Amino acid sequence: MIRLRHADETPHEASEINVTPFIDVMLVLLVIFMVTAPLTTVNVPVDLPSSTEKPAPRPDDPVFLTVKADHSLALGEDDVTMGGLASALAVATKGNRDERIFLRADKTVEYGALMGVMDRLRAAGYLRIALVNLQGEAEGSAAPAPDAPP
């Protein structure tokens, strides 16, 4: 005997995708990324390159402020104290606070000491500060000795 099934007699199949395992995997990945993301930004070694671009044109009479290795300051060729920096800059720039100050520092000077000098410059009203570096030399390359052949 042949029996015909009607459409209402067929069992209903689940046609939905079970997303619970996908959500579980995504939550686990989210937790992993949340835990590891801050660890990737701590103690990142940075090797900053030197500039090989042509230097910007300097004024005819630039004002150089130098931070020496012992943290003493020199304005041009003259030594200056941290307390007398504002008055010495006023004399060197003829009172023009818009003049660019070229800041040089020995490579052994700590970042905090350099920022302290920059804070003094800003407090004195000199906001245009240019940092001076060696042009055209790669980091770590030494200049040839004066008696060495080129």
Buried (B, 14 or more C-beta within 10 A) or exposed (E): EEEEEEEEEEEEEEEEEEEEEEEEEEEEEEEEEEEEEEEEEEEEEEEEEEEEEEEEEEEEEEBBBBBBEEBEBBBBEEEBEEEEBBEBBBEBBEEEEEBBBBBBBEEEBEEEBBEBBBEBBEEBEBEEBBEBEEEEEEEEEEEEEEEEEE
